[in-house]
């Protein structure tokens, strides 16, 4: 299984198209992990309907910390970081 980690900071305009693009691929053995990195917009609300694994960082920590937090809960054999 592939773990797709999406670090996001205020990505409400882009998160849904990103998730939909992943789900439209023929490959289906994956999990999506969204890390809301201090989001102050509606990123979390938009993603909650689409993604089962979400990590919320109350304060912005940056993409490196967000990636590490996503990796911590990943269950896949391979983890990859998606940057928008």
Gaussian input, Z-matrix of N, CA and C with variables (Angstrom, degrees):
# hf/3-21g

backbone

0 1
 N
 C     1     B1
 C     2     B2     1     A1
 N     3     B3     2     A2     1     D1
 C     4     B4     3     A3     2     D2
 C     5     B5     4     A4     3     D3
 N     6     B6     5     A5     4     D4
 C     7     B7     6     A6     5     D5
 C     8     B8     7     A7     6     D6
 N     9     B9     8     A8     7     D7
 C    10    B10     9     A9     8     D8
 C    11    B11    10    A10     9     D9
 N    12    B12    11    A11    10    D10
 C    13    B13    12    A12    11    D11
 C    14    B14    13    A13    12    D12
 N    15    B15    14    A14    13    D13
 C    16    B16    15    A15    14    D14
 C    17    B17    16    A16    15    D15
 N    18    B18    17    A17    16    D16
 C    19    B19    18    A18    17    D17
 C    20    B20    19    A19    18    D18
 N    21    B21    20    A20    19    D19
 C    22    B22    21    A21    20    D20
 C    23    B23    22    A22    21    D21
 N    24    B24    23    A23    22    D22
 C    25    B25    24    A24    23    D23
 C    26    B26    25    A25    24    D24
 N    27    B27    26    A26    25    D25
 C    28    B28    27    A27    26    D26
 C    29    B29    28    A28    27    D27
 N    30    B30    29    A29    28    D28
 C    31    B31    30    A30    29    D29
 C    32    B32    31    A31    30    D30
 N    33    B33    32    A32    31    D31
 C    34    B34    33    A33    32    D32
 C    35    B35    34    A34    33    D33
 N    36    B36    35    A35    34    D34
 C    37    B37    36    A36    35    D35
 C    38    B38    37    A37    36    D36
 N    39    B39    38    A38    37    D37
 C    40    B40    39    A39    38    D38
 C    41    B41    40    A40    39    D39
 N    42    B42    41    A41    40    D40
 C    43    B43    42    A42    41    D41
 C    44    B44    43    A43    42    D42
 N    45    B45    44    A44    43    D43
 C    46    B46    45    A45    44    D44
 C    47    B47    46    A46    45    D45
 N    48    B48    47    A47    46    D46
 C    49    B49    48    A48    47    D47
 C    50    B50    49    A49    48    D48
 N    51    B51    50    A50    49    D49
 C    52    B52    51    A51    50    D50
 C    53    B53    52    A52    51    D51
 N    54    B54    53    A53    52    D52
 C    55    B55    54    A54    53    D53
 C    56    B56    55    A55    54    D54
 N    57    B57    56    A56    55    D55
 C    58    B58    57    A57    56    D56
 C    59    B59    58    A58    57    D57
 N    60    B60    59    A59    58    D58
 C    61    B61    60    A60    59    D59
 C    62    B62    61    A61    60    D60
 N    63    B63    62    A62    61    D61
 C    64    B64    63    A63    62    D62
 C    65    B65    64    A64    63    D63
 N    66    B66    65    A65    64    D64
 C    67    B67    66    A66    65    D65
 C    68    B68    67    A67    66    D66
 N    69    B69    68    A68    67    D67
 C    70    B70    69    A69    68    D68
 C    71    B71    70    A70    69    D69
 N    72    B72    71    A71    70    D70
 C    73    B73    72    A72    71    D71
 C    74    B74    73    A73    72    D72
 N    75    B75    74    A74    73    D73
 C    76    B76    75    A75    74    D74
 C    77    B77    76    A76    75    D75
 N    78    B78    77    A77    76    D76
 C    79    B79    78    A78    77    D77
 C    80    B80    79    A79    78    D78
 N    81    B81    80    A80    79    D79
 C    82    B82    81    A81    80    D80
 C    83    B83    82    A82    81    D81
 N    84    B84    83    A83    82    D82
 C    85    B85    84    A84    83    D83
 C    86    B86    85    A85    84    D84
 N    87    B87    86    A86    85    D85
 C    88    B88    87    A87    86    D86
 C    89    B89    88    A88    87    D87
 N    90    B90    89    A89    88    D88
 C    91    B91    90    A90    89    D89
 C    92    B92    91    A91    90    D90
 N    93    B93    92    A92    91    D91
 C    94    B94    93    A93    92    D92
 C    95    B95    94    A94    93    D93
 N    96    B96    95    A95    94    D94
 C    97    B97    96    A96    95    D95
 C    98    B98    97    A97    96    D96
 N    99    B99    98    A98    97    D97
 C   100   B100    99    A99    98    D98
 C   101   B101   100   A100    99    D99
 N   102   B102   101   A101   100   D100
 C   103   B103   102   A102   101   D101
 C   104   B104   103   A103   102   D102
 N   105   B105   104   A104   103   D103
 C   106   B106   105   A105   104   D104
 C   107   B107   106   A106   105   D105
 N   108   B108   107   A107   106   D106
 C   109   B109   108   A108   107   D107
 C   110   B110   109   A109   108   D108
 N   111   B111   110   A110   109   D109
 C   112   B112   111   A111   110   D110
 C   113   B113   112   A112   111   D111
 N   114   B114   113   A113   112   D112
 C   115   B115   114   A114   113   D113
 C   116   B116   115   A115   114   D114
 N   117   B117   116   A116   115   D115
 C   118   B118   117   A117   116   D116
 C   119   B119   118   A118   117   D117
 N   120   B120   119   A119   118   D118
 C   121   B121   120   A120   119   D119
 C   122   B122   121   A121   120   D120
 N   123   B123   122   A122   121   D121
 C   124   B124   123   A123   122   D122
 C   125   B125   124   A124   123   D123
 N   126   B126   125   A125   124   D124
 C   127   B127   126   A126   125   D125
 C   128   B128   127   A127   126   D126
 N   129   B129   128   A128   127   D127
 C   130   B130   129   A129   128   D128
 C   131   B131   130   A130   129   D129
 N   132   B132   131   A131   130   D130
 C   133   B133   132   A132   131   D131
 C   134   B134   133   A133   132   D132
 N   135   B135   134   A134   133   D133
 C   136   B136   135   A135   134   D134
 C   137   B137   136   A136   135   D135
 N   138   B138   137   A137   136   D136
 C   139   B139   138   A138   137   D137
 C   140   B140   139   A139   138   D138
 N   141   B141   140   A140   139   D139
 C   142   B142   141   A141   140   D140
 C   143   B143   142   A142   141   D141
 N   144   B144   143   A143   142   D142
 C   145   B145   144   A144   143   D143
 C   146   B146   145   A145   144   D144
 N   147   B147   146   A146   145   D145
 C   148   B148   147   A147   146   D146
 C   149   B149   148   A148   147   D147
 N   150   B150   149   A149   148   D148
 C   151   B151   150   A150   149   D149
 C   152   B152   151   A151   150   D150
 N   153   B153   152   A152   151   D151
 C   154   B154   153   A153   152   D152
 C   155   B155   154   A154   153   D153
 N   156   B156   155   A155   154   D154
 C   157   B157   156   A156   155   D155
 C   158   B158   157   A157   156   D156
 N   159   B159   158   A158   157   D157
 C   160   B160   159   A159   158   D158
 C   161   B161   160   A160   159   D159
 N   162   B162   161   A161   160   D160
 C   163   B163   162   A162   161   D161
 C   164   B164   163   A163   162   D162
 N   165   B165   164   A164   163   D163
 C   166   B166   165   A165   164   D164
 C   167   B167   166   A166   165   D165
 N   168   B168   167   A167   166   D166
 C   169   B169   168   A168   167   D167
 C   170   B170   169   A169   168   D168
 N   171   B171   170   A170   169   D169
 C   172   B172   171   A171   170   D170
 C   173   B173   172   A172   171   D171
 N   174   B174   173   A173   172   D172
 C   175   B175   174   A174   173   D173
 C   176   B176   175   A175   174   D174
 N   177   B177   176   A176   175   D175
 C   178   B178   177   A177   176   D176
 C   179   B179   178   A178   177   D177
 N   180   B180   179   A179   178   D178
 C   181   B181   180   A180   179   D179
 C   182   B182   181   A181   180   D180
 N   183   B183   182   A182   181   D181
 C   184   B184   183   A183   182   D182
 C   185   B185   184   A184   183   D183
 N   186   B186   185   A185   184   D184
 C   187   B187   186   A186   185   D185
 C   188   B188   187   A187   186   D186
 N   189   B189   188   A188   187   D187
 C   190   B190   189   A189   188   D188
 C   191   B191   190   A190   189   D189
 N   192   B192   191   A191   190   D190
 C   193   B193   192   A192   191   D191
 C   194   B194   193   A193   192   D192
 N   195   B195   194   A194   193   D193
 C   196   B196   195   A195   194   D194
 C   197   B197   196   A196   195   D195
 N   198   B198   197   A197   196   D196
 C   199   B199   198   A198   197   D197
 C   200   B200   199   A199   198   D198
 N   201   B201   200   A200   199   D199
 C   202   B202   201   A201   200   D200
 C   203   B203   202   A202   201   D201
 N   204   B204   203   A203   202   D202
 C   205   B205   204   A204   203   D203
 C   206   B206   205   A205   204   D204
 N   207   B207   206   A206   205   D205
 C   208   B208   207   A207   206   D206
 C   209   B209   208   A208   207   D207
 N   210   B210   209   A209   208   D208
 C   211   B211   210   A210   209   D209
 C   212   B212   211   A211   210   D210
 N   213   B213   212   A212   211   D211
 C   214   B214   213   A213   212   D212
 C   215   B215   214   A214   213   D213
 N   216   B216   215   A215   214   D214
 C   217   B217   216   A216   215   D215
 C   218   B218   217   A217   216   D216
 N   219   B219   218   A218   217   D217
 C   220   B220   219   A219   218   D218
 C   221   B221   220   A220   219   D219
 N   222   B222   221   A221   220   D220
 C   223   B223   222   A222   221   D221
 C   224   B224   223   A223   222   D222
 N   225   B225   224   A224   223   D223
 C   226   B226   225   A225   224   D224
 C   227   B227   226   A226   225   D225
 N   228   B228   227   A227   226   D226
 C   229   B229   228   A228   227   D227
 C   230   B230   229   A229   228   D228
 N   231   B231   230   A230   229   D229
 C   232   B232   231   A231   230   D230
 C   233   B233   232   A232   231   D231
 N   234   B234   233   A233   232   D232
 C   235   B235   234   A234   233   D233
 C   236   B236   235   A235   234   D234
 N   237   B237   236   A236   235   D235
 C   238   B238   237   A237   236   D236
 C   239   B239   238   A238   237   D237
 N   240   B240   239   A239   238   D238
 C   241   B241   240   A240   239   D239
 C   242   B242   241   A241   240   D240
 N   243   B243   242   A242   241   D241
 C   244   B244   243   A243   242   D242
 C   245   B245   244   A244   243   D243
 N   246   B246   245   A245   244   D244
 C   247   B247   246   A246   245   D245
 C   248   B248   247   A247   246   D246
 N   249   B249   248   A248   247   D247
 C   250   B250   249   A249   248   D248
 C   251   B251   250   A250   249   D249

   B1=1.4454
   B2=1.5237
   B3=1.3187
   B4=1.4538
   B5=1.5262
   B6=1.3158
   B7=1.4640
   B8=1.5187
   B9=1.3185
   B10=1.4604
   B11=1.5200
   B12=1.3157
   B13=1.4615
   B14=1.5209
   B15=1.3324
   B16=1.4603
   B17=1.5268
   B18=1.3360
   B19=1.4608
   B20=1.5215
   B21=1.3160
   B22=1.4581
   B23=1.5169
   B24=1.3070
   B25=1.4630
   B26=1.5195
   B27=1.3233
   B28=1.4634
   B29=1.5305
   B30=1.3145
   B31=1.4586
   B32=1.5242
   B33=1.3342
   B34=1.4581
   B35=1.5313
   B36=1.3149
   B37=1.4660
   B38=1.5281
   B39=1.3199
   B40=1.4601
   B41=1.5231
   B42=1.3260
   B43=1.4625
   B44=1.5225
   B45=1.3232
   B46=1.4561
   B47=1.5309
   B48=1.3359
   B49=1.4730
   B50=1.5314
   B51=1.3224
   B52=1.4649
   B53=1.5207
   B54=1.3236
   B55=1.4664
   B56=1.5240
   B57=1.3243
   B58=1.4606
   B59=1.5213
   B60=1.3140
   B61=1.4674
   B62=1.5230
   B63=1.3216
   B64=1.4667
   B65=1.5222
   B66=1.3171
   B67=1.4557
   B68=1.5234
   B69=1.3251
   B70=1.4667
   B71=1.5271
   B72=1.3049
   B73=1.4614
   B74=1.5279
   B75=1.3229
   B76=1.4641
   B77=1.5275
   B78=1.3178
   B79=1.4603
   B80=1.5279
   B81=1.3209
   B82=1.4646
   B83=1.5290
   B84=1.3098
   B85=1.4640
   B86=1.5321
   B87=1.3277
   B88=1.4547
   B89=1.5169
   B90=1.3127
   B91=1.4536
   B92=1.5216
   B93=1.3281
   B94=1.4550
   B95=1.5200
   B96=1.3197
   B97=1.4612
   B98=1.5223
   B99=1.3133
   B100=1.4564
   B101=1.5199
   B102=1.3249
   B103=1.4605
   B104=1.5255
   B105=1.3295
   B106=1.4690
   B107=1.5249
   B108=1.3047
   B109=1.4610
   B110=1.5298
   B111=1.3273
   B112=1.4572
   B113=1.5213
   B114=1.3074
   B115=1.4716
   B116=1.5299
   B117=1.3297
   B118=1.4627
   B119=1.5311
   B120=1.3103
   B121=1.4609
   B122=1.5299
   B123=1.3143
   B124=1.4647
   B125=1.5291
   B126=1.3218
   B127=1.4658
   B128=1.5236
   B129=1.3013
   B130=1.4640
   B131=1.5240
   B132=1.3122
   B133=1.4705
   B134=1.5266
   B135=1.3141
   B136=1.4645
   B137=1.5246
   B138=1.3112
   B139=1.4661
   B140=1.5220
   B141=1.3146
   B142=1.4680
   B143=1.5209
   B144=1.2997
   B145=1.4615
   B146=1.5273
   B147=1.3294
   B148=1.4531
   B149=1.5229
   B150=1.3275
   B151=1.4624
   B152=1.5239
   B153=1.3253
   B154=1.4680
   B155=1.5209
   B156=1.3186
   B157=1.4689
   B158=1.5241
   B159=1.3231
   B160=1.4605
   B161=1.5236
   B162=1.3154
   B163=1.4618
   B164=1.5227
   B165=1.3194
   B166=1.4635
   B167=1.5226
   B168=1.3193
   B169=1.4601
   B170=1.5227
   B171=1.3068
   B172=1.4680
   B173=1.5246
   B174=1.3255
   B175=1.4650
   B176=1.5183
   B177=1.3097
   B178=1.4596
   B179=1.5171
   B180=1.3368
   B181=1.4627
   B182=1.5226
   B183=1.3289
   B184=1.4577
   B185=1.5105
   B186=1.3364
   B187=1.4597
   B188=1.5276
   B189=1.3122
   B190=1.4697
   B191=1.5217
   B192=1.3132
   B193=1.4648
   B194=1.5236
   B195=1.3321
   B196=1.4651
   B197=1.5286
   B198=1.3186
   B199=1.4630
   B200=1.5221
   B201=1.3058
   B202=1.4632
   B203=1.5247
   B204=1.3180
   B205=1.4654
   B206=1.5311
   B207=1.3248
   B208=1.4629
   B209=1.5167
   B210=1.3091
   B211=1.4607
   B212=1.5276
   B213=1.3110
   B214=1.4647
   B215=1.5266
   B216=1.3268
   B217=1.4658
   B218=1.5296
   B219=1.3229
   B220=1.4623
   B221=1.5247
   B222=1.3123
   B223=1.4625
   B224=1.5176
   B225=1.3181
   B226=1.4676
   B227=1.5102
   B228=1.3324
   B229=1.4656
   B230=1.5163
   B231=1.3294
   B232=1.4583
   B233=1.5253
   B234=1.3283
   B235=1.4609
   B236=1.5245
   B237=1.3198
   B238=1.4423
   B239=1.5175
   B240=1.3021
   B241=1.4526
   B242=1.5235
   B243=1.3201
   B244=1.4511
   B245=1.5011
   B246=1.3210
   B247=1.4494
   B248=1.5100
   B249=1.3169
   B250=1.4584
   B251=1.4984
   A1=109.26
   A2=115.22
   A3=123.61
   A4=108.79
   A5=117.27
   A6=121.97
   A7=108.26
   A8=116.21
   A9=122.21
   A10=108.10
   A11=116.77
   A12=122.13
   A13=108.50
   A14=115.33
   A15=120.99
   A16=108.63
   A17=117.62
   A18=119.02
   A19=107.65
   A20=117.68
   A21=120.34
   A22=111.29
   A23=115.37
   A24=121.53
   A25=107.47
   A26=115.76
   A27=122.52
   A28=112.22
   A29=115.35
   A30=122.98
   A31=112.52
   A32=118.50
   A33=120.51
   A34=112.74
   A35=118.90
   A36=121.28
   A37=112.31
   A38=117.47
   A39=121.27
   A40=115.09
   A41=117.24
   A42=118.74
   A43=112.18
   A44=118.25
   A45=120.02
   A46=111.89
   A47=119.97
   A48=118.67
   A49=113.03
   A50=116.85
   A51=120.36
   A52=110.64
   A53=116.43
   A54=120.75
   A55=110.93
   A56=116.82
   A57=120.22
   A58=111.83
   A59=116.79
   A60=120.13
   A61=111.09
   A62=116.49
   A63=120.29
   A64=109.74
   A65=116.43
   A66=120.59
   A67=113.39
   A68=117.81
   A69=121.82
   A70=113.20
   A71=117.74
   A72=121.62
   A73=109.88
   A74=117.69
   A75=119.35
   A76=113.29
   A77=118.19
   A78=121.90
   A79=108.45
   A80=117.53
   A81=120.09
   A82=114.56
   A83=118.23
   A84=119.92
   A85=109.86
   A86=115.27
   A87=120.66
   A88=110.41
   A89=114.17
   A90=121.96
   A91=106.75
   A92=115.90
   A93=120.85
   A94=107.63
   A95=114.94
   A96=121.16
   A97=107.21
   A98=115.84
   A99=121.04
   A100=108.48
   A101=116.30
   A102=121.08
   A103=107.35
   A104=115.52
   A105=121.19
   A106=107.49
   A107=114.83
   A108=122.18
   A109=110.08
   A110=116.42
   A111=120.80
   A112=112.94
   A113=117.62
   A114=121.34
   A115=110.76
   A116=114.98
   A117=121.03
   A118=111.03
   A119=116.79
   A120=121.44
   A121=108.92
   A122=118.36
   A123=122.56
   A124=113.73
   A125=117.57
   A126=120.98
   A127=111.09
   A128=117.60
   A129=121.99
   A130=111.00
   A131=117.44
   A132=121.11
   A133=111.46
   A134=117.22
   A135=121.44
   A136=110.28
   A137=116.89
   A138=121.39
   A139=113.48
   A140=118.46
   A141=120.96
   A142=112.80
   A143=117.82
   A144=121.40
   A145=111.97
   A146=117.04
   A147=121.62
   A148=114.81
   A149=116.79
   A150=121.88
   A151=109.44
   A152=116.10
   A153=120.20
   A154=113.23
   A155=117.20
   A156=120.11
   A157=109.21
   A158=114.51
   A159=120.92
   A160=108.75
   A161=115.06
   A162=122.19
   A163=106.24
   A164=116.99
   A165=120.97
   A166=108.80
   A167=115.33
   A168=121.63
   A169=106.65
   A170=117.81
   A171=121.36
   A172=112.59
   A173=116.68
   A174=121.65
   A175=108.86
   A176=116.33
   A177=120.22
   A178=109.65
   A179=115.07
   A180=121.37
   A181=112.00
   A182=116.79
   A183=121.31
   A184=111.84
   A185=116.55
   A186=120.84
   A187=114.77
   A188=118.34
   A189=119.89
   A190=111.26
   A191=116.70
   A192=120.50
   A193=109.73
   A194=116.73
   A195=120.64
   A196=110.44
   A197=117.09
   A198=120.68
   A199=111.27
   A200=116.37
   A201=119.93
   A202=111.96
   A203=117.13
   A204=120.34
   A205=110.67
   A206=117.28
   A207=120.53
   A208=111.72
   A209=116.31
   A210=121.20
   A211=111.08
   A212=116.27
   A213=121.03
   A214=111.97
   A215=118.35
   A216=120.10
   A217=113.01
   A218=116.42
   A219=120.59
   A220=111.20
   A221=115.91
   A222=122.28
   A223=112.73
   A224=116.79
   A225=120.21
   A226=113.37
   A227=114.26
   A228=121.42
   A229=110.60
   A230=115.36
   A231=122.46
   A232=107.35
   A233=116.12
   A234=120.66
   A235=108.31
   A236=116.53
   A237=120.37
   A238=109.57
   A239=115.42
   A240=122.61
   A241=108.54
   A242=117.81
   A243=122.37
   A244=108.27
   A245=116.57
   A246=121.72
   A247=107.74
   A248=115.39
   A249=120.09
   A250=111.25
   D1=149.03
   D2=179.88
   D3=-106.97
   D4=131.19
   D5=175.15
   D6=-102.07
   D7=118.34
   D8=179.80
   D9=-101.92
   D10=115.24
   D11=-175.86
   D12=-105.70
   D13=124.38
   D14=-179.27
   D15=-115.91
   D16=103.80
   D17=172.99
   D18=-79.43
   D19=130.33
   D20=-175.49
   D21=-135.07
   D22=132.43
   D23=172.09
   D24=-128.65
   D25=107.59
   D26=178.83
   D27=53.57
   D28=60.03
   D29=-177.58
   D30=-112.74
   D31=29.40
   D32=-173.49
   D33=-57.37
   D34=-30.54
   D35=-179.75
   D36=-76.16
   D37=-23.54
   D38=-170.75
   D39=-114.10
   D40=-17.04
   D41=-171.74
   D42=-67.72
   D43=-41.23
   D44=-179.46
   D45=-64.77
   D46=-47.60
   D47=176.10
   D48=-60.30
   D49=-34.33
   D50=178.16
   D51=-64.77
   D52=-48.03
   D53=-179.89
   D54=-64.89
   D55=-41.29
   D56=178.99
   D57=-63.98
   D58=-37.28
   D59=177.63
   D60=-62.89
   D61=-39.14
   D62=177.02
   D63=-64.44
   D64=-47.86
   D65=-176.85
   D66=-68.05
   D67=-20.16
   D68=179.10
   D69=-83.02
   D70=-4.26
   D71=179.58
   D72=-78.44
   D73=150.89
   D74=179.74
   D75=-69.66
   D76=-24.83
   D77=179.22
   D78=-73.28
   D79=130.15
   D80=-174.66
   D81=-123.38
   D82=-1.45
   D83=-177.90
   D84=-90.33
   D85=73.61
   D86=-177.67
   D87=-149.28
   D88=164.55
   D89=168.49
   D90=-127.26
   D91=146.10
   D92=176.72
   D93=-107.89
   D94=128.44
   D95=177.64
   D96=-119.91
   D97=116.26
   D98=177.77
   D99=-99.84
   D100=131.00
   D101=175.83
   D102=-114.35
   D103=108.00
   D104=176.80
   D105=-80.16
   D106=106.91
   D107=-173.61
   D108=-93.70
   D109=80.37
   D110=178.95
   D111=67.48
   D112=33.24
   D113=-177.91
   D114=-64.03
   D115=137.31
   D116=176.43
   D117=-118.76
   D118=5.15
   D119=178.17
   D120=-109.03
   D121=-153.70
   D122=-175.76
   D123=-97.76
   D124=19.20
   D125=179.84
   D126=-53.51
   D127=-48.68
   D128=-177.86
   D129=-62.12
   D130=-46.83
   D131=-178.59
   D132=-61.56
   D133=-41.10
   D134=179.42
   D135=-66.39
   D136=-43.52
   D137=-174.42
   D138=-75.93
   D139=-28.05
   D140=-175.98
   D141=-58.20
   D142=-28.96
   D143=179.95
   D144=-80.79
   D145=-11.93
   D146=-172.81
   D147=-114.87
   D148=-26.32
   D149=-171.49
   D150=-124.26
   D151=135.07
   D152=179.98
   D153=-85.22
   D154=-30.62
   D155=-177.57
   D156=-108.42
   D157=114.51
   D158=-179.89
   D159=-133.77
   D160=133.61
   D161=174.00
   D162=-112.55
   D163=131.54
   D164=179.63
   D165=-113.25
   D166=118.93
   D167=173.03
   D168=-99.37
   D169=119.22
   D170=-174.60
   D171=-64.12
   D172=-34.38
   D173=178.44
   D174=-115.81
   D175=150.10
   D176=178.79
   D177=-66.66
   D178=124.67
   D179=-178.76
   D180=-112.99
   D181=-15.34
   D182=-179.01
   D183=99.92
   D184=162.41
   D185=-174.78
   D186=-63.40
   D187=-30.91
   D188=-179.72
   D189=-66.36
   D190=-46.48
   D191=178.61
   D192=-66.15
   D193=-41.98
   D194=179.25
   D195=-59.93
   D196=-43.77
   D197=178.08
   D198=-61.64
   D199=-43.81
   D200=179.78
   D201=-64.40
   D202=-39.16
   D203=178.27
   D204=-65.64
   D205=-39.37
   D206=176.32
   D207=-65.82
   D208=-41.15
   D209=179.73
   D210=-63.90
   D211=-33.24
   D212=-179.17
   D213=-59.78
   D214=-33.99
   D215=-178.47
   D216=-103.01
   D217=1.24
   D218=-178.86
   D219=-66.23
   D220=142.20
   D221=178.86
   D222=-111.42
   D223=-6.60
   D224=-176.76
   D225=-75.46
   D226=162.24
   D227=175.72
   D228=-73.25
   D229=-28.42
   D230=179.89
   D231=-128.87
   D232=133.98
   D233=175.90
   D234=-116.05
   D235=137.21
   D236=177.65
   D237=-134.44
   D238=149.58
   D239=-177.13
   D240=-99.42
   D241=129.27
   D242=175.15
   D243=-104.57
   D244=124.43
   D245=178.86
   D246=-114.61
   D247=132.16
   D248=-178.56
   D249=-89.13

